[in-house]
Amino acid sequence: MATPIPKNAASFTFGEIAAACSGQLRGAAPAGEAHGVTSDSRALQPGELYVALKGEHHDGHAFLAHARQLPNGTFPSRRGSTGTPAVAR
């Protein structure tokens, strides 16, 4: 398992997230914000940005359903997720 992103309070607007990954917003306003970033869906807190990473043994996209259950989550994903604040590429 890859080392997860350490607990942090990084803040980004949804527009900044979309621009950083050359994506587009789906179901989120550009001014909306995420506070904190994690790549471990088990550690995800409401309002944090979940980064779904694909590794040799696991694909973080498989855990998007769990992450979507939290209110105000943000999910940059190459696959996207209609109706959820998400950035899709």
Beta strands, then each sheet from edge to edge (+ up, - down):
strand 1: 11-13
strand 2: 24-26
strand 3: 33-35
strand 4: 37-38
strand 5: 49-50
strand 6: 75-77
strand 7: 86-88
sheet 1: 1+ 3-
sheet 2: 2+ 7- 6-
sheet 3: 4+ 5+
end
